[in-house]
Amino acid sequence: MGIRFLTENEVATRTRISLATLRRWRLENKGPRYHKFGSLVRYAEDDLTNWEDAQPSGGGDLPRIEPSPERRPAAVQKVRLSR
């Protein structure tokens, strides 16, 4: 069975990550692994799936982080300027 390659538009649609972000990540060596065929950029579907599975996720049995108490600004005094 052959490797299925996805275009950057297909990856952007599947992950809901903008095309601009995918391109920036390539320049920064971030994001999913990609292949170049001449000037064409392609993502192997298995590589993309592995990258998706490796991303951090929340929920489950992780402890909940409570929001910090709201801080109120200090009272402001009015000052009269004399002329």
Secondary structure, 3 states (H helix, E strand, C coil): CCCCEEEHHHHHHHHCCCHHHHHHHHHCCCCCCCEEECCEEEEEHHHHHHHHHHCCCCCCCCCCCCCCCCCCCCCCCCCCCCC
